[in-house]
Amino acid sequence: MTSETAPRRHPLIKVIRFLIPIIFIIASMAVANYLYATKPVARRGRPQIPLPLVETMRVSPDTHFVILSAMGTLIPSRTITLKSRVGGFVQETSRELIPGGFFKKGEVMLRLEQEDFLLNVERQKAVLARLKAGLRLEMGKQTVAREEVKILQNSSKKIISNSDLALREPQLAQIKADIAGAKTDLAKVNLDLGRTSIKAPFNCMVMAVNVEPGSQVSSQDTLASLSGTDDYWVKAALPTDQLKWVTFPLNSHDKGSKATITTRDGTSHPGQVIRLLGELGQETRLATLLISIKDPLSLQDKEATPMLLNSYVQIRIQGTQISHVIALPRKVVRDGDQVWCLYNDQLVIKPIEILWRNANQVFVSGGLDGKDEIIISDMASPVAGMALRTQKNTPEKIQAKTSPPLPGKNNGAKPVAPEKGVKSKGVKK
């Protein structure tokens, strides 16, 4: 039995199988050497810190009004307790004679019974008529007396002394005096008759009513409480050092400072300062001003919101006009009396002279001019002379200054590519 022999491999195949791994290793090393030689080189240098970005505003002197803020209470300018000048029974009352009702000056509010007063008028008319008849009789007696005196003097050839008695002049004077008194009494009863119709003394609103039809009233009884509607007053409290900015009228022809009164619901009404009270508040030690408000109940302007008495209101008084001052927002004033200015892209801290402050603004009278550029942004650590930038600056203008180059360092220079034929470090041959 013969056996087959296995075929022998060709020697070239063995060589190829041996060289393939070696070639693969060499190729990998070549690729790695190329990647290492062409890797990017980082620039070395001091990092640039961006300059603080700020917002600025331009200012210029101008003319402004000093605005004073205060709080106050709304009170009536006129208030009375209505009483009757005569007594009697209440016959009828007006439909508006209720709390909250309105009356114009001269409108009848209630009437009293008039029968007794009409009888008094007729009685006085009768008395006056009787006296006038007596006057006519006396005038006839005067004529007879003059004739008798004239005949007596002609017959006796003497001048009669006390001729006034003979001529009945005292009797005539007595009758004329009685007639004058009767006319006065008639006028008085007519006046009482007119007073039975009780009328509104001024434009008013009824605050309270104490009478009903059929009730008996006297001249001492209170019929109603009335409050004027033409204007209201506001009692405003103001510090004494602010009074110099307020204009007070010296007489009825002068006008005081204008004011705006705002209620809690945001409704505003125009007003005007009319008086300064002559004493300070007992508790607040503040000065008290009276401010007048016309048509507070909006009776003429039906679209406006009426104001209510005893309301707590906010007041803005337009004070004296000040010229050549610069108005700044309060937030730009630093440390009480300093501002930050921008000059040549650097911070400059300037002191200022403040003439007046209010809730939102500061009025500067010195330290600034129309060329100043005020910084309105906040900064954490401001230092005079520090570099700044704004939105309008160009990148070249806001470029930060770098420090001198460090010795032996690359300092941001571009890497130089190796020349051909020169071996790079780190590559094994």
C-alpha positions in Angstrom: 0.0 0.0 0.0 1.5 3.3 -1.0 0.8 6.6 0.8 0.4 10.1 -0.8 2.9 12.8 0.1 1.5 16.4 1.1 2.5 19.2 -1.4 5.3 21.4 -0.2 4.7 25.2 0.1 6.6 27.5 -2.1 9.4 29.4 -0.4 8.2 32.7 -1.7 4.9 32.4 0.1 6.8 32.0 3.4 8.8 35.2 2.7 5.6 37.2 1.9 3.9 36.0 5.1 6.9 37.1 7.0 7.2 40.5 5.4 3.6 41.6 5.7 3.6 42.3 9.5 6.9 44.1 9.2 5.6 46.3 6.4 2.5 47.1 8.4 4.5 48.1 11.5 6.8 50.3 9.4 3.9 52.0 7.8 2.2 52.7 11.1 5.4 54.2 12.5 5.7 56.4 9.4 2.1 57.7 9.8 2.6 58.4 13.5 5.9 60.2 12.8 4.1 62.4 10.2 1.2 63.2 12.6 3.6 64.2 15.3 5.7 66.3 13.0 2.7 68.3 11.7 0.8 68.8 15.0 -0.2 72.5 15.8 1.9 74.4 18.2 0.0 76.5 20.8 0.9 80.2 21.1 2.4 81.2 24.4 1.8 84.7 25.9 -0.2 86.6 28.6 -3.9 86.2 28.1 -5.9 89.4 27.1 -8.4 90.5 29.7 -11.5 92.3 28.1 -12.0 95.9 29.3 -15.2 96.7 31.3 -18.1 97.6 29.0 -20.0 100.7 30.3 -23.0 102.8 29.2 -22.7 106.6 29.2 -25.0 109.6 28.8 -24.4 113.2 27.7 -25.5 116.0 30.0 -26.0 119.7 29.5 -27.2 122.6 31.7 -30.9 123.5 31.4 -33.7 125.1 33.3 -35.9 123.0 35.6 -38.6 123.3 38.2 -38.0 122.0 41.7 -40.6 119.3 42.4 -41.5 118.8 46.0 -43.3 115.6 47.2 -45.5 115.5 50.2 -48.5 113.7 51.7 -51.7 115.2 53.0 -55.3 114.8 53.9 -58.3 116.1 52.0 -60.6 118.5 54.0 -63.6 120.7 53.1 -62.8 124.4 52.5 -66.3 125.4 53.8 -68.5 123.5 56.3 -71.4 124.7 58.3 -74.2 123.5 60.5 -77.5 124.7 59.0 -80.0 126.4 61.4 -83.3 128.2 60.9 -83.6 131.9 61.7 -87.2 131.4 62.8 -89.1 128.6 64.5 -92.0 126.6 63.3 -93.2 123.3 61.9 -91.4 121.8 58.9 -93.9 121.7 56.1 -91.8 120.0 53.4 -88.2 119.1 52.5 -86.4 118.8 49.2 -85.7 115.4 47.8 -82.0 116.2 47.8 -82.0 116.9 51.5 -80.3 113.5 52.3 -76.7 112.7 53.1 -74.8 113.0 49.8 -77.3 115.4 48.2 -76.2 118.4 46.2 -77.6 121.9 46.3 -76.7 125.0 44.3 -76.5 128.4 46.0 -80.1 129.7 46.6 -82.0 126.5 46.1 -84.7 125.8 48.7 -83.8 123.0 51.0 -86.9 123.0 53.3 -90.0 125.1 54.1 -91.7 125.9 57.3 -95.4 126.6 57.7 -96.2 130.2 56.7 -99.7 130.8 58.1 -98.6 132.6 61.4 -96.1 134.7 59.5 -98.7 135.7 56.9 -101.0 136.8 59.7 -98.2 138.9 61.2 -97.7 140.6 57.8 -101.4 141.5 57.5 -101.4 142.8 61.1 -98.5 145.1 60.5 -100.0 146.3 57.2 -103.1 147.3 59.1 -101.1 149.2 61.7 -99.2 151.0 59.0 -102.4 151.9 57.2 -103.9 153.3 60.4 -100.8 155.4 61.1 -100.8 156.8 57.5 -104.5 157.8 58.0 -103.5 159.6 61.2 -100.8 161.4 59.3 -103.3 162.7 56.8 -105.5 164.0 59.7 -102.5 165.6 61.3 -101.5 167.3 58.1 -105.0 168.9 58.0 -104.6 170.0 61.6 -101.2 171.5 60.6 -102.8 173.7 58.0 -105.4 175.0 60.5 -102.7 175.7 63.1 -100.7 177.7 60.7 -103.7 179.9 59.8 -104.5 180.4 63.5 -100.9 181.5 64.3 -100.8 183.8 61.4 -104.1 185.6 62.5 -102.9 185.8 66.1 -99.7 187.5 65.2 -101.4 190.0 62.9 -103.9 191.0 65.6 -101.4 191.3 68.4 -98.5 192.6 66.4 -96.3 190.3 68.3 -94.2 187.2 67.3 -95.4 184.1 69.2 -92.6 182.2 70.9 -92.7 178.4 70.8 -94.5 178.5 67.5 -93.6 174.8 67.0 -96.0 173.9 69.7 -98.7 176.1 68.2 -98.0 174.6 64.8 -98.3 171.0 66.2 -94.8 170.1 65.0 -94.2 167.5 67.9 -97.4 165.7 67.0 -96.4 165.5 63.4 -93.0 164.2 64.3 -94.6 161.6 66.6 -96.9 160.3 63.8 -93.9 160.1 61.3 -91.9 158.2 63.9 -94.8 155.8 64.4 -95.1 155.3 60.7 -91.3 154.6 60.4 -91.5 152.0 63.2 -94.6 150.4 61.6 -92.6 150.1 58.3 -89.8 148.5 60.1 -92.1 146.0 61.8 -93.6 145.2 58.5 -90.2 144.6 56.9 -89.3 142.4 59.9 -92.4 140.2 59.5 -91.8 140.0 55.7 -88.3 139.0 56.4 -89.4 136.3 58.8 -91.9 135.1 56.2 -89.1 134.8 53.7 -87.0 132.9 56.2 -89.6 130.1 56.3 -88.0 129.0 53.0 -84.5 127.8 54.1 -82.1 128.0 51.1 -78.6 126.7 50.5 -76.0 129.4 51.5 -73.5 128.2 48.8 -72.9 125.3 46.5 -72.8 122.5 48.9 -73.2 118.8 49.6 -75.3 117.5 52.5 -73.2 115.6 55.0 -75.9 114.9 57.7 -79.6 115.6 58.2 -81.4 116.2 61.5 -84.9 117.2 60.5 -87.9 115.5 58.9 -91.3 116.9 57.6 -93.7 117.6 60.5 -91.0 118.2 63.1 -90.9 121.4 65.2 -87.7 123.4 65.0 -86.4 126.5 66.7 -83.6 128.9 65.9 -81.3 126.9 68.1 -81.8 123.5 66.4 -79.4 122.1 63.8 -81.2 121.1 60.6 -78.3 119.7 58.6 -74.5 119.7 58.1 -73.2 121.1 54.8 -69.9 121.1 53.0 -68.9 123.3 50.1 -68.4 121.7 46.7 -66.6 124.5 44.8 -63.2 123.6 46.2 -61.5 121.3 48.7 -58.4 121.9 50.7 -55.4 119.6 51.2 -53.4 120.0 54.4 -49.9 119.0 53.3 -46.9 118.5 55.6 -43.5 119.7 54.3 -40.0 120.1 55.9 -39.2 123.7 56.8 -36.0 123.7 54.7 -38.1 123.1 51.6 -40.3 126.1 52.1 -37.9 128.4 50.2 -38.9 126.6 46.9 -42.6 127.2 47.4 -44.4 130.4 46.3 -47.2 131.6 48.7 -49.7 134.3 47.6 -49.5 137.5 49.5 -53.1 138.6 48.6 -56.1 137.4 46.7 -54.6 138.5 43.3 -51.4 136.6 43.7 -51.1 132.9 42.7 -49.2 130.3 44.6 -47.2 127.3 43.4 -49.0 124.8 41.2 -49.6 121.3 42.6 -50.8 117.9 41.5 -52.8 115.8 43.9 -53.0 112.1 43.3 -55.4 109.8 45.2 -54.8 106.1 46.0 -56.6 105.0 42.9 -54.2 107.0 40.7 -56.6 109.8 39.9 -54.9 113.2 39.6 -56.4 116.7 40.1 -54.7 120.1 39.7 -54.3 122.3 42.7 -52.6 125.5 43.9 -50.9 126.5 47.1 -53.0 129.2 48.9 -51.6 129.5 52.4 -48.9 128.6 54.9 -50.2 127.9 58.4 -48.4 129.7 61.2 -47.3 126.8 63.3 -45.5 123.4 63.1 -47.2 120.1 63.6 -47.1 119.0 67.2 -45.8 115.5 66.4 -44.2 115.8 63.0 -42.6 119.3 63.5 -43.3 119.9 59.8 -44.8 123.0 58.2 -48.4 122.8 57.1 -49.5 124.1 53.7 -53.1 124.6 52.4 -53.6 123.6 48.7 -56.9 124.4 47.0 -58.5 121.9 44.5 -61.2 123.3 42.2 -64.3 121.1 41.4 -63.1 118.1 43.5 -66.4 116.2 43.0 -66.2 116.6 39.2 -69.6 118.2 39.0 -68.5 120.1 35.9 -66.4 117.3 34.4 -68.6 114.2 34.6 -65.8 111.9 33.2 -63.4 112.7 36.1 -63.4 110.7 39.3 -64.7 112.6 42.3 -62.5 113.0 45.4 -63.6 111.9 48.9 -63.1 113.9 52.0 -60.5 112.7 54.6 -58.7 110.9 51.8 -55.0 110.4 52.2 -53.4 111.9 49.0 -50.0 112.3 47.5 -48.9 115.8 46.5 -46.3 117.0 44.0 -45.7 120.8 44.2 -44.1 122.6 41.3 -41.6 124.9 43.1 -39.3 127.7 42.1 -37.6 127.5 38.6 -33.9 127.0 38.8 -31.6 127.8 35.8 -28.2 126.5 34.6 -28.4 123.2 36.4 -27.8 119.7 35.2 -30.4 117.0 36.0 -29.0 113.6 36.7 -30.7 110.3 37.7 -30.0 109.6 41.4 -28.4 106.2 40.5 -25.4 107.9 38.7 -24.4 109.8 41.9 -21.8 107.8 43.7 -20.8 108.2 47.4 -23.2 111.0 47.9 -21.5 113.7 45.8 -19.4 112.1 43.0 -20.0 111.0 39.5 -18.0 108.7 37.1 -17.0 110.3 33.8 -15.4 108.9 30.7 -12.5 110.8 29.3 -10.3 109.3 26.5 -11.7 105.8 27.4 -10.6 106.2 31.0 -12.5 106.5 34.2 -12.4 110.0 35.9 -14.1 110.5 39.3 -15.5 114.0 39.7 -17.0 115.7 42.8 -20.2 117.7 42.1 -22.2 120.4 43.9 -25.8 119.3 44.4 -28.4 122.1 44.6 -31.5 120.0 45.0 -32.5 116.3 45.2 -35.9 114.6 44.7 -37.0 111.0 44.6 -35.7 110.4 41.1 -33.3 113.2 40.2 -30.4 115.2 41.4 -29.8 118.8 40.2 -26.1 119.7 39.9 -25.0 123.4 40.0 -21.3 122.9 39.8 -18.6 120.3 38.9 -19.9 119.4 35.5 -20.2 121.0 32.1 -21.9 120.2 28.8 -18.9 118.1 27.5 -19.1 115.5 30.3 -19.9 111.9 29.4 -21.5 110.4 32.6 -21.1 106.7 33.2 -24.5 105.2 34.2 -23.4 101.6 34.5 -22.3 100.0 37.8 -18.8 98.7 38.3 -17.6 96.4 41.0 -14.2 98.0 41.7 -13.8 101.4 40.0 -10.4 102.9 40.0 -9.6 106.4 38.7 -7.7 106.1 35.4 -8.8 102.5 34.5 -9.4 101.8 30.9 -13.0 101.3 29.8 -14.9 100.7 26.6 -18.4 101.5 25.3 -20.5 100.1 22.5 -19.3 102.7 20.1 -15.6 102.0 20.6 -13.8 100.1 17.8 -11.8 96.9 18.5 -8.5 98.7 17.7 -9.4 101.4 20.2 -10.2 99.1 23.1 -7.2 96.8 22.5 -5.6 96.1 25.9 -1.9 96.9 26.5 0.2 93.7 26.9 3.2 93.1 29.1 6.8 92.9 27.7 7.6 89.4 26.2 9.0 86.8 28.5 12.6 85.7 27.7 13.1 82.3 26.0 9.4 81.9 25.3 7.4 81.6 22.0 5.3 84.7 22.9 2.7 84.0 20.2 5.1 83.6 17.2 3.9 81.3 14.4 5.7 77.9 14.3 8.3 77.5 11.5 7.8 74.4 9.3 10.9 72.2 9.2 12.9 72.4 6.0 13.0 69.4 3.6 15.6 66.9 4.6 15.8 68.0 8.2 14.8 65.4 10.7 12.2 66.3 13.3 12.9 65.4 16.8 11.0 62.4 18.1 11.1 60.4 14.8 13.1 57.3 14.9 14.8 56.3 11.7 
